[in-house]
Amino acid sequence: MKSQQMPPEMINTVILFEKDRADDQFWVETGFEEEDVEKAIVTLKLENDPQLKKIKEEWEAKSKAYLQERAQEAVQQ
C-alpha cells in the first residue's frame, strides 16, 4: 500500500499547530504567555543581554531543527 503525501498547504498548518502546542506547553510549565515574556524583555531593555541572546539563539536553532523534522515527516506521510 502506498502512503499519500501531505499537500504542501497542510505543512504550514502542521507547523502552526506545533507552534501553538509549544506555546501552550510553555504556559503550562512557566505560567507565562510567550508574548508577556517578550514584552518584559523589551521593557527591561534586555534585548542585548549576552545571556539572553545565547539562550534565544540556542532555542531558535532547536526550534528550526524540530520544525524541519516535522515538515519532513509530514511530507513522508
MMTF fields as JSON, N, C-alpha, C and O atoms, coordinates in Angstrom:
{
  "mmtfVersion": "1.0.0",
  "mmtfProducer": "UNKNOWN",
  "numBonds": 307,
  "numAtoms": 308,
  "numGroups": 77,
  "numChains": 1,
  "numModels": 1,
  "chainsPerModel": [1],
  "groupsPerChain": [77],
  "chainIdList": ["A"],
  "bondAtomList": [4, 2, 8, 6, 12, 10, 16, 14, 20, 18, 24, 22, 28, 26, 32, 30, 36, 34, 40, 38, 44, 42, 48, 46, 52, 50, 56, 54, 60, 58, 64, 62, 68, 66, 72, 70, 76, 74, 80, 78, 84, 82, 88, 86, 92, 90, 96, 94, 100, 98, 104, 102, 108, 106, 112, 110, 116, 114, 120, 118, 124, 122, 128, 126, 132, 130, 136, 134, 140, 138, 144, 142, 148, 146, 152, 150, 156, 154, 160, 158, 164, 162, 168, 166, 172, 170, 176, 174, 180, 178, 184, 182, 188, 186, 192, 190, 196, 194, 200, 198, 204, 202, 208, 206, 212, 210, 216, 214, 220, 218, 224, 222, 228, 226, 232, 230, 236, 234, 240, 238, 244, 242, 248, 246, 252, 250, 256, 254, 260, 258, 264, 262, 268, 266, 272, 270, 276, 274, 280, 278, 284, 282, 288, 286, 292, 290, 296, 294, 300, 298, 304, 302],
  "bondOrderList": [1, 1, 1, 1, 1, 1, 1, 1, 1, 1, 1, 1, 1, 1, 1, 1, 1, 1, 1, 1, 1, 1, 1, 1, 1, 1, 1, 1, 1, 1, 1, 1, 1, 1, 1, 1, 1, 1, 1, 1, 1, 1, 1, 1, 1, 1, 1, 1, 1, 1, 1, 1, 1, 1, 1, 1, 1, 1, 1, 1, 1, 1, 1, 1, 1, 1, 1, 1, 1, 1, 1, 1, 1, 1, 1, 1],
  "groupList": [{"groupName": "MET", "atomNameList": ["N", "CA", "C", "O"], "elementList": ["N", "C", "C", "O"], "formalChargeList": [0, 0, 0, 0], "bondAtomList": [1, 0, 2, 1, 3, 2], "bondOrderList": [1, 1, 2], "singleLetterCode": "M", "chemCompType": "L-PEPTIDE LINKING"}, {"groupName": "LYS", "atomNameList": ["N", "CA", "C", "O"], "elementList": ["N", "C", "C", "O"], "formalChargeList": [0, 0, 0, 0], "bondAtomList": [1, 0, 2, 1, 3, 2], "bondOrderList": [1, 1, 2], "singleLetterCode": "K", "chemCompType": "L-PEPTIDE LINKING"}, {"groupName": "SER", "atomNameList": ["N", "CA", "C", "O"], "elementList": ["N", "C", "C", "O"], "formalChargeList": [0, 0, 0, 0], "bondAtomList": [1, 0, 2, 1, 3, 2], "bondOrderList": [1, 1, 2], "singleLetterCode": "S", "chemCompType": "L-PEPTIDE LINKING"}, {"groupName": "GLN", "atomNameList": ["N", "CA", "C", "O"], "elementList": ["N", "C", "C", "O"], "formalChargeList": [0, 0, 0, 0], "bondAtomList": [1, 0, 2, 1, 3, 2], "bondOrderList": [1, 1, 2], "singleLetterCode": "Q", "chemCompType": "L-PEPTIDE LINKING"}, {"groupName": "PRO", "atomNameList": ["N", "CA", "C", "O"], "elementList": ["N", "C", "C", "O"], "formalChargeList": [0, 0, 0, 0], "bondAtomList": [1, 0, 2, 1, 3, 2], "bondOrderList": [1, 1, 2], "singleLetterCode": "P", "chemCompType": "L-PEPTIDE LINKING"}, {"groupName": "GLU", "atomNameList": ["N", "CA", "C", "O"], "elementList": ["N", "C", "C", "O"], "formalChargeList": [0, 0, 0, 0], "bondAtomList": [1, 0, 2, 1, 3, 2], "bondOrderList": [1, 1, 2], "singleLetterCode": "E", "chemCompType": "L-PEPTIDE LINKING"}, {"groupName": "ILE", "atomNameList": ["N", "CA", "C", "O"], "elementList": ["N", "C", "C", "O"], "formalChargeList": [0, 0, 0, 0], "bondAtomList": [1, 0, 2, 1, 3, 2], "bondOrderList": [1, 1, 2], "singleLetterCode": "I", "chemCompType": "L-PEPTIDE LINKING"}, {"groupName": "ASN", "atomNameList": ["N", "CA", "C", "O"], "elementList": ["N", "C", "C", "O"], "formalChargeList": [0, 0, 0, 0], "bondAtomList": [1, 0, 2, 1, 3, 2], "bondOrderList": [1, 1, 2], "singleLetterCode": "N", "chemCompType": "L-PEPTIDE LINKING"}, {"groupName": "THR", "atomNameList": ["N", "CA", "C", "O"], "elementList": ["N", "C", "C", "O"], "formalChargeList": [0, 0, 0, 0], "bondAtomList": [1, 0, 2, 1, 3, 2], "bondOrderList": [1, 1, 2], "singleLetterCode": "T", "chemCompType": "L-PEPTIDE LINKING"}, {"groupName": "VAL", "atomNameList": ["N", "CA", "C", "O"], "elementList": ["N", "C", "C", "O"], "formalChargeList": [0, 0, 0, 0], "bondAtomList": [1, 0, 2, 1, 3, 2], "bondOrderList": [1, 1, 2], "singleLetterCode": "V", "chemCompType": "L-PEPTIDE LINKING"}, {"groupName": "LEU", "atomNameList": ["N", "CA", "C", "O"], "elementList": ["N", "C", "C", "O"], "formalChargeList": [0, 0, 0, 0], "bondAtomList": [1, 0, 2, 1, 3, 2], "bondOrderList": [1, 1, 2], "singleLetterCode": "L", "chemCompType": "L-PEPTIDE LINKING"}, {"groupName": "PHE", "atomNameList": ["N", "CA", "C", "O"], "elementList": ["N", "C", "C", "O"], "formalChargeList": [0, 0, 0, 0], "bondAtomList": [1, 0, 2, 1, 3, 2], "bondOrderList": [1, 1, 2], "singleLetterCode": "F", "chemCompType": "L-PEPTIDE LINKING"}, {"groupName": "ASP", "atomNameList": ["N", "CA", "C", "O"], "elementList": ["N", "C", "C", "O"], "formalChargeList": [0, 0, 0, 0], "bondAtomList": [1, 0, 2, 1, 3, 2], "bondOrderList": [1, 1, 2], "singleLetterCode": "D", "chemCompType": "L-PEPTIDE LINKING"}, {"groupName": "ARG", "atomNameList": ["N", "CA", "C", "O"], "elementList": ["N", "C", "C", "O"], "formalChargeList": [0, 0, 0, 0], "bondAtomList": [1, 0, 2, 1, 3, 2], "bondOrderList": [1, 1, 2], "singleLetterCode": "R", "chemCompType": "L-PEPTIDE LINKING"}, {"groupName": "ALA", "atomNameList": ["N", "CA", "C", "O"], "elementList": ["N", "C", "C", "O"], "formalChargeList": [0, 0, 0, 0], "bondAtomList": [1, 0, 2, 1, 3, 2], "bondOrderList": [1, 1, 2], "singleLetterCode": "A", "chemCompType": "L-PEPTIDE LINKING"}, {"groupName": "TRP", "atomNameList": ["N", "CA", "C", "O"], "elementList": ["N", "C", "C", "O"], "formalChargeList": [0, 0, 0, 0], "bondAtomList": [1, 0, 2, 1, 3, 2], "bondOrderList": [1, 1, 2], "singleLetterCode": "W", "chemCompType": "L-PEPTIDE LINKING"}, {"groupName": "GLY", "atomNameList": ["N", "CA", "C", "O"], "elementList": ["N", "C", "C", "O"], "formalChargeList": [0, 0, 0, 0], "bondAtomList": [1, 0, 2, 1, 3, 2], "bondOrderList": [1, 1, 2], "singleLetterCode": "G", "chemCompType": "PEPTIDE LINKING"}, {"groupName": "TYR", "atomNameList": ["N", "CA", "C", "O"], "elementList": ["N", "C", "C", "O"], "formalChargeList": [0, 0, 0, 0], "bondAtomList": [1, 0, 2, 1, 3, 2], "bondOrderList": [1, 1, 2], "singleLetterCode": "Y", "chemCompType": "L-PEPTIDE LINKING"}],
  "groupTypeList": [0, 1, 2, 3, 3, 0, 4, 4, 5, 0, 6, 7, 8, 9, 6, 10, 11, 5, 1, 12, 13, 14, 12, 12, 3, 11, 15, 9, 5, 8, 16, 11, 5, 5, 5, 12, 9, 5, 1, 14, 6, 9, 8, 10, 1, 10, 5, 7, 12, 4, 3, 10, 1, 1, 6, 1, 5, 5, 15, 5, 14, 1, 2, 1, 14, 17, 10, 3, 5, 13, 14, 3, 5, 14, 9, 3, 3],
  "groupIdList": [1, 2, 3, 4, 5, 6, 7, 8, 9, 10, 11, 12, 13, 14, 15, 16, 17, 18, 19, 20, 21, 22, 23, 24, 25, 26, 27, 28, 29, 30, 31, 32, 33, 34, 35, 36, 37, 38, 39, 40, 41, 42, 43, 44, 45, 46, 47, 48, 49, 50, 51, 52, 53, 54, 55, 56, 57, 58, 59, 60, 61, 62, 63, 64, 65, 66, 67, 68, 69, 70, 71, 72, 73, 74, 75, 76, 77],
  "secStructList": [7, 7, 7, 7, 7, 7, 7, 2, 2, 2, 2, 2, 2, 2, 2, 2, 2, 2, 2, 2, 2, 2, 2, 2, 2, 2, 2, 2, 2, 2, 1, 7, 7, 2, 2, 2, 2, 2, 2, 2, 2, 2, 2, 6, 6, 7, 6, 6, 7, 2, 2, 2, 2, 2, 2, 2, 2, 2, 2, 2, 2, 2, 2, 2, 2, 2, 2, 2, 2, 2, 2, 2, 2, 2, 2, 2, 7],
  "xCoordList": [0.845, 0.0, 0.893, 1.833, 0.603, 1.386, 0.761, -0.446, 1.604, 1.078, 0.924, 1.654, -0.036, -0.296, 0.566, 0.798, 1.027, 1.834, 0.911, -0.139, 1.327, 0.542, 0.643, 1.735, -0.463, -0.425, 0.427, 0.412, 1.165, 2.051, 1.346, 1.931, 0.111, -0.591, -0.866, -1.048, -0.895, -1.107, 0.149, 0.051, 1.313, 2.561, 2.572, 2.951, 2.161, 2.103, 1.121, 1.366, 0.021, -0.967, -0.365, -0.569, 0.368, 1.018, 2.035, 2.113, 2.807, 3.812, 3.138, 3.598, 2.062, 1.335, 0.745, 0.762, 0.221, -0.327, 0.763, 0.539, 1.932, 3.038, 3.497, 3.864, 3.478, 3.85, 2.844, 3.223, 1.557, 0.529, 0.684, 0.526, 0.989, 1.163, 2.374, 2.324, 3.45, 4.638, 4.334, 4.788, 3.572, 3.181, 2.353, 2.544, 1.43, 0.615, 1.484, 1.287, 2.432, 3.329, 4.175, 4.416, 4.63, 5.398, 4.563, 5.064, 3.294, 2.414, 2.21, 2.239, 2.006, 1.798, 3.033, 2.909, 4.21, 5.445, 5.84, 6.424, 5.531, 6.012, 4.917, 5.176, 3.702, 2.628, 2.617, 1.859, 3.466, 3.569, 3.22, 3.451, 2.659, 2.45, 3.743, 4.437, 4.066, 5.285, 5.274, 6.304, 4.116, 4.002, 4.371, 5.004, 3.972, 4.289, 5.786, 6.341, 6.436, 7.884, 8.584, 9.512, 8.137, 8.749, 8.574, 9.503, 7.394, 7.158, 8.059, 8.595, 8.226, 9.072, 10.526, 11.232, 10.969, 12.343, 12.562, 13.594, 11.593, 11.702, 11.627, 12.423, 10.68, 10.51, 11.764, 12.155, 12.389, 13.584, 14.874, 15.979, 14.699, 15.831, 16.882, 18.076, 16.4, 17.287, 17.576, 18.18, 17.158, 17.345, 18.802, 19.108, 19.708, 21.131, 21.909, 23.139, 21.21, 21.864, 22.52, 21.841, 23.822, 24.532, 23.947, 23.854, 23.559, 22.993, 21.662, 21.401, 20.843, 19.547, 19.711, 18.99, 20.649, 20.915, 21.337, 20.874, 22.21, 22.686, 21.529, 21.402, 20.7, 19.548, 18.62, 18.157, 18.355, 17.455, 18.01, 17.267, 19.296, 19.91, 19.841, 19.57, 20.09, 20.02, 18.613, 18.439, 17.616, 16.235, 15.745, 14.955, 16.202, 15.831, 16.378, 15.693, 17.606, 18.204, 17.458, 17.199, 17.11, 16.359, 14.983, 14.522, 14.336, 13.002, 13.03, 12.187, 13.998, 14.116, 14.346, 13.719, 15.241, 15.522, 14.273, 13.97, 13.556, 12.345, 11.289, 10.675, 11.082, 10.064, 10.437, 9.563, 11.709, 12.142, 11.911, 11.482, 12.196, 11.977, 10.494, 10.132, 9.645, 8.201, 7.706, 6.844, 8.243, 7.85, 8.243, 7.483, 9.424, 9.852, 8.947, 8.595, 8.572, 7.657, 6.33, 5.752, 5.849, 4.566, 4.633, 3.675, 5.744, 5.909, 5.97, 5.449, 6.597, 6.735, 5.424, 5.271, 4.487, 3.2, 2.38, 1.262],
  "yCoordList": [-1.175, 0.0, 1.242, 1.338, 2.164, 3.391, 4.477, 4.717, 5.134, 6.209, 7.48, 7.711, 8.288, 9.528, 10.647, 10.718, 11.509, 12.645, 13.772, 14.017, 14.448, 15.564, 16.739, 17.054, 17.379, 18.555, 19.661, 19.835, 20.405, 21.458, 22.466, 22.927, 22.806, 23.789, 23.255, 24.035, 21.946, 21.356, 21.43, 21.422, 21.501, 21.567, 22.823, 22.769, 23.948, 25.189, 25.065, 25.59, 24.38, 24.175, 23.347, 23.651, 22.314, 21.474, 22.291, 22.165, 23.116, 23.946, 24.924, 25.1, 25.558, 26.489, 25.765, 26.284, 24.559, 23.758, 23.435, 23.531, 23.054, 22.721, 23.943, 23.817, 25.12, 26.341, 26.629, 26.97, 26.49, 26.7, 25.703, 26.053, 24.477, 23.452, 23.781, 23.602, 24.257, 24.641, 25.834, 25.876, 26.792, 27.946, 27.498, 27.985, 26.564, 26.034, 25.318, 25.479, 24.537, 23.825, 24.802, 24.587, 25.879, 26.916, 27.508, 27.715, 27.78, 28.349, 27.359, 27.748, 26.101, 25.086, 24.986, 24.881, 25.018, 24.863, 26.11, 26.002, 27.299, 28.53, 29.398, 30.169, 29.279, 30.155, 31.495, 32.393, 31.629, 32.875, 32.633, 31.555, 33.664, 33.653, 34.13, 34.988, 33.586, 33.991, 35.496, 36.159, 36.031, 37.463, 38.312, 39.359, 37.856, 38.6, 38.609, 39.619, 37.489, 37.416, 38.362, 39.075, 38.365, 39.249, 40.719, 41.513, 41.081, 42.468, 42.84, 43.947, 41.908, 42.178, 42.368, 43.209, 41.595, 41.732, 43.127, 43.751, 43.612, 44.956, 46.016, 46.955, 45.861, 46.832, 46.946, 48.042, 45.805, 45.787, 46.004, 45.95, 46.248, 46.513, 45.397, 45.646, 44.173, 43.012, 42.429, 41.361, 43.108, 42.574, 42.298, 41.373, 43.091, 42.945, 42.229, 42.2, 41.659, 40.921, 39.661, 38.867, 39.464, 38.332, 36.968, 36.073, 36.812, 35.529, 35.256, 34.142, 36.275, 36.113, 35.841, 35.018, 36.524, 36.291, 34.844, 34.204, 34.332, 32.963, 31.968, 31.039, 32.166, 31.291, 31.348, 30.315, 32.55, 32.723, 32.028, 31.357, 32.183, 31.553, 30.029, 29.352, 29.495, 28.04, 27.522, 26.509, 28.209, 27.762, 27.959, 27.158, 29.01, 29.203, 28.068, 27.579, 27.652, 26.55, 25.245, 24.476, 24.993, 23.782, 23.801, 22.788, 24.945, 25.078, 24.859, 24.153, 25.467, 25.323, 23.857, 23.346, 23.194, 21.783, 20.932, 20.044, 21.201, 20.444, 20.649, 19.689, 21.893, 22.174, 21.562, 21.084, 21.57, 20.939, 19.429, 18.82, 18.842, 17.406, 17.065, 16.102, 17.872, 17.641, 17.838, 17.092, 18.833, 19.067, 17.884, 17.475, 17.33, 16.154, 14.96, 14.214, 14.786, 13.7, 13.874, 12.911, 15.113, 15.384, 15.089, 14.571, 15.413, 15.144, 13.642, 13.156, 12.918, 11.476, 10.739, 9.622, 11.333, 10.666, 10.664, 10.148],
  "zCoordList": [0.0, 0.0, 0.0, 0.79, -0.864, -0.988, -0.108, -0.164, 0.71, 1.563, 0.736, -0.228, 1.135, 0.413, 0.991, 2.198, 0.107, 0.53, 0.983, 0.389, 2.046, 2.561, 1.588, 1.116, 1.288, 0.403, 1.031, 2.25, 0.215, 0.736, 1.647, 2.627, 1.334, 2.166, 3.572, 4.506, 3.723, 5.038, 5.902, 7.129, 5.288, 6.047, 6.91, 8.08, 6.342, 7.122, 8.278, 9.364, 8.05, 9.108, 10.234, 11.409, 9.884, 10.891, 11.68, 12.902, 11.005, 11.678, 12.634, 13.763, 12.2, 13.078, 14.281, 15.398, 14.047, 15.137, 16.151, 17.357, 15.671, 16.563, 17.358, 18.526, 16.736, 17.454, 18.562, 19.682, 18.24, 19.258, 20.402, 21.572, 20.054, 21.076, 21.958, 23.175, 21.349, 22.113, 23.024, 24.167, 22.519, 23.341, 24.54, 25.654, 24.302, 25.396, 26.426, 27.631, 25.954, 26.864, 27.666, 28.854, 27.024, 27.722, 28.85, 29.955, 28.573, 29.597, 30.743, 31.91, 30.421, 31.449, 32.353, 33.573, 31.75, 32.514, 33.293, 34.372, 32.763, 33.392, 33.996, 34.921, 33.484, 33.932, 33.221, 33.586, 32.195, 31.443, 29.981, 29.433, 29.371, 27.925, 27.266, 27.812, 26.109, 25.408, 25.136, 25.26, 24.769, 24.484, 25.698, 25.56, 26.892, 28.111, 28.366, 28.799, 28.099, 28.29, 27.327, 27.709, 26.081, 25.081, 25.465, 25.319, 25.952, 26.383, 27.552, 27.604, 28.495, 29.66, 29.241, 29.799, 28.267, 27.774, 27.204, 27.453, 26.443, 25.865, 26.968, 26.988, 27.873, 28.959, 29.815, 30.218, 30.088, 30.929, 30.133, 30.674, 28.837, 27.936, 27.988, 28.15, 27.846, 27.889, 26.508, 26.408, 25.448, 24.097, 23.781, 23.028, 24.346, 24.047, 25.149, 25.12, 26.106, 27.174, 26.594, 25.942, 26.816, 26.217, 26.605, 25.765, 27.855, 28.293, 27.587, 27.133, 27.507, 26.862, 25.366, 24.801, 24.733, 23.31, 23.076, 22.131, 23.932, 23.788, 23.927, 23.129, 24.931, 25.145, 23.933, 23.45, 23.451, 22.306, 21.061, 20.344, 20.805, 19.636, 19.727, 18.736, 20.928, 21.117, 20.854, 20.176, 21.383, 21.212, 19.785, 19.287, 19.125, 17.721, 16.865, 15.967, 17.139, 16.384, 16.652, 15.727, 17.92, 18.261, 17.612, 17.086, 17.651, 17.076, 15.572, 15.02, 14.922, 13.473, 13.092, 12.165, 13.808, 13.528, 13.754, 12.957, 14.831, 15.139, 14.058, 13.596, 13.66, 12.647, 11.303, 10.579, 10.964, 9.716, 9.772, 8.792, 10.919, 11.092, 10.939, 10.265, 11.577, 11.488, 10.053, 9.588, 9.353, 7.959, 7.096, 6.217, 7.338, 6.574, 6.847, 5.934, 8.122, 8.469, 7.76, 7.257, 7.723, 7.077, 5.586, 5.011, 4.964, 3.53, 3.275, 2.271, 4.173, 4.012, 4.197, 3.703, 4.89, 5.14, 3.923, 3.933]
}
